[in-house]
Amino acid sequence: MALPIYASPLERVWYYTFRFICAAIFLFLIAPILVVIPLSFNADSFFTFSKGMLELDPAAYSLKWYDLILTFPDVPTNVARDAAWWRLVWEHAAWVLAAKNSIIVGFFATLIATFLGTLAALGLSRPEMPWRKAITAILISPMIVPLIIITLGLFFFYSDIEINKWGVPYLGVILAHATLGIPFVIITVTATLSGFDHSLTRAAASLGASPATTFFKVIMPLITPGMVSGALFAFVTSFDEVVVVLFVGRNDEQTIPRQMWNGIREQISPAILSVATILVVISIGLLASVEMLRRRSERLRGMSPQ
């Protein structure tokens, strides 16, 4: 909001001071990300800015750490990068395998979290739902309870039922990540339903529509932005999670965060910064999508101008 022309000198001082404080807090929060991105182009094997980088010497910058993502640990670098080489990358590059595992786990965990979270939100949005507040608190508890406690509980539970012997790849990690993603879906879909006009469902019923038709033709189109937003949050939660994978994942279920963890412990390499930069770009894209969906949801509910 612009400063009004009738503002007093004290109000003008606070106006600019408040904006300076907000900018300083924003810079404090985003500074670690701003540091990681240029360091991923460092030509030296260090996690600090070299003299050449500070002097903007082109020789001090390199893409070799991004290339290492495709060649670590045993993909050849001195051959033609044709279709056969890319096939080797797809089948043997550790970081690419970790990315595939992260996408597979995140995709199925998101499907489960979105389905169950949407069902829960639809039930919790009904005013006649008994014990609604208590059930809501239980369902969103994975966001509140320390992650290590949830992980230990899952570890002992999975050990008792021997889930890794069921023969279903990634099953334990997918279910665990779905558990962490369900609260985000519940919150976003419930927020969408808070402005939902239930007279639409009554009108559909009065016109002879079945409950299934009412849901798919009336309710679902209006809550889809909330569902997609919750799904994106669930996917990001799964994609960035490392503690659960360390406890319940098998050795062949290396995700990107677990691969980064192993790289920090075993072989410190700036390639980790390159992966982090790629994840930052992906996260920014997902957050931008969430914001666009939020605005679309507000327009559909008449809460913002067209």
N, C-alpha and C positions, 0 to 999 in steps of 0.2 A: 504494500500500500504506500502510495506517495505521501510525502510529508505535506500536510496542509499549510497553506500560506499564512494562516493565522497562528501557527505554532509559536510558543514562547521560546526564548533562547535556551532555557533548560530542556524543553522538549526536543529542540533541535540537537542539543548535545547528546541526549539519551538516544535519539533516533540513529545517529551515526555510531555511537558507542555500542549499541545493541547489535548493529550489523557487523561491526568489527569483531565483537565477541563471537558471533555466529560463524564468521569466516575463519577465525582462529581455531574454533572447535572443529570445524569441517576439515581444515588443513591438518590438524592433529590426528584426526581419525583416518584420513586418506594418505598421509605421508608414507606409512610403510608400503602401501601399494605403489606410490609414485617412485619409491626407491627401487623396488624389485624390478620394475619394467626396464629401466635403462641398464641395470646390472645384468640382465639376461643377454645383453648384446656385448658383454665384456670379452675382449679377445684373450685376456689372461685368465688363468685358473684361480681366480680370487673372488671373494664375495664383497670386495670393496672397490670404490672408484679409483682407477689408476690415474696417474698424472696425465696420460694421453687422453683419457676420457674427459677429465676436467678441462683440458685444453681443446676439446672437440676435434682431436686428431682422428681422421677416418680410419687410420691403421689400428687404432685402439678398439675399434668396434668390429664385431664379427657375428656371423650366424652359425658358427660351428657348434654351439650348444643346442641349437634347434636341430641341426643335422645329427647330433649325437642321439637325440630322441628317437630318430629313425634307424640308427645303426647299433645302438647298445643292445646286447653285449657282443654279438658275433655276426652282424650283417656287414658284408664287405663294403668298403668305401671307395676302392680304387677300380671299380668296374662301371660299365655303362648302366645308367639308371633307366633301364627299359622295363617292360612289363614283368619280366622274370625277376628283376631286382625288387620291384614293388611287391611281388608275391612273397619274396623272402621277408620283406619288411612286415607284411601282414601276418606272416606265420611265425616269425622268430624275434622281432624286435620287442624287448621287454616292456617298453613304455606303450607300444601299440597294443600289446596283449592286455596290459593293465587297463588301457582305455576301453577296449572291447568288453572286458569284465565289468567295468564301471557302468557302461551303457546298458549292458544286459541286466545287471542287478537293479540299476536305477529305473529302467523301463518297467520291469515286472513289479518292483516294489511300488512304483507310482500307480500302476493299474490297480493293485490291491488296495493301496491307501485311498485312492480316489473313490473306488467303489464302496468300500466300507465307511469311509468318512462321509460321503454324500448320504448314504442310508442313515447314518447316525444323526447327521444334521437335519435331515427331513423329519426324523422322529422327535428330536429335541426342539424343533421349532414349533411343535404343536403345543398350545397352552394346556391341553388336558393331559399331557405326558406326566405321569407320576414320578416323583423324585428326580425331576429334571435337573436341578442344580447339582445334586450329588452325583448323578451319572455324568454330567458334563465335566465336573471336576476330576472324576476318575479317568475319563477318556482323554483329557488334555494333560494328565499328569506326566506323560513322558517329556513334555516341554519343561516341567518344573523339577522333577526328580533328577538328581545328578546322574549323568550318563553312565558313570562307572557302576552305579548301583543297578541300573537297568541291565547293563551288559553282564554283570556277574550273575544276576538272576537268570538271564537267558542262557548263559554258559552252563550253569548247573542244570537247568531244565533240559537243554538240548543234550547234555551228557546223559541224563537219566533216560530219555527216550531214544538216544543214539540216532539222532536225525541224520548224521553224516553217513549212516549205513543204509539209508533208504534208497540210495541210488539216484536221487534227483539233484543235479548240479545246482549249486548256489542257493539251495532251498533255505538253509538256515539264515544266510545273510539277507536274502530277499524278505523273509518274514520279519526279521529284526528291523530292517530298514523301513518296511511298511508300518511297523509299530511306531517308529519315530515320525513317520510322515503323516499318519492319520490325524493327529491334533491340528496340523496346519490346514488340512482339508476341512475339518469340522469348523474351524474358526472362520475361514473365508466363505464357505457355503452358508453358514449360519448368519454371517454379516449380510450376505446377499438376500437371504430369506427374511431378514428383519424388515426390509422395505417392500416385501412381496404383498400384493393385494390379493387376499384369499377370496375376494368376491369373484375373481376370475375362475377359480376352480368350482365355485358354486354355480356360476353361470354355465360352465361347461357341463356340469352334472345335470343341470336343469334342461339342457339341450340334448341329453341322452348319451353323452360321452361316458365311456367306461373309465374306471380309475387309471388303467394303463394308458388309454388314449389321452386323458387329461394330463398325465405326467409328461408324456413324450411330446405332446402338442402345445401345452400351455406352460407347465412348470419348468421343464428342462431348458427350453430356449432362453428363459429369463435367468436361470441360475447357472447357465453354462459359463459365463465369464468368471464366476466365483469358483466353479469346479476346476476350470483350467488354471486359474491363479493358484488354487490349493495344490493342484497337480505339479505345477512348476516349483512351488516351494518344497513339496515332497521329493521331487527329483533332485533339486539342489542339495537338500539334506542328505539324501542317499549318496549323491556324487561326491560330497565333501567329507563324508564320515569315515573315520579311521579306527576308533576305539572298538566298535562292534566287530569290524573285520579282523582286527588283531586277536580277538578272543574266540569268535565263533567261526571265522572263515578258515578254509583248508589252505594248504600250501599252494595249490594251483588256482586259488581264487584271489589273486593279487589285483586289487583295484589301484587306481591312481594314487589316492592318499596313502595306501599301504606301501606302494612302490616308492613314494617320496619319503616315507618314514624309514624304509629299509635303506634308501640312498643316503639319508642323513646319518644313519648309524654305521653303515658299512663303507661307503665310498662318497665322501662329500664332493659334489660336482656342481658347477653352475648350471648344469642341465636341469636341476630342480627348479632354478629360477625361471628357466624357459617354460617349463610345464606350468609353474605358478602364473606366469604371464598369460598363457593360453587360457587357463582356468578363469583368470580375472576377466578376460574378454568375453568368455562364455557367460559368466555370471552377470556381467553388465547387459548382455543381450537378453538374458532371461528376466532380469529386473525391469528392463525397458518393456518387455512383453507384458509383465505383470501390471505395470503402470498403465499401459494402453488398454488392457482388459478392465482395469479398475474404472477408468474413465468411460469406457463403453458401457459397463454395468450401471454407472451413475446416469448415463444418458437414457438407457433403457428404462430405468426406474423413475425418470423425470427429476433427478436430483441435481442436474447440471444443465446449462443451456446447450442446445444442439450445436 
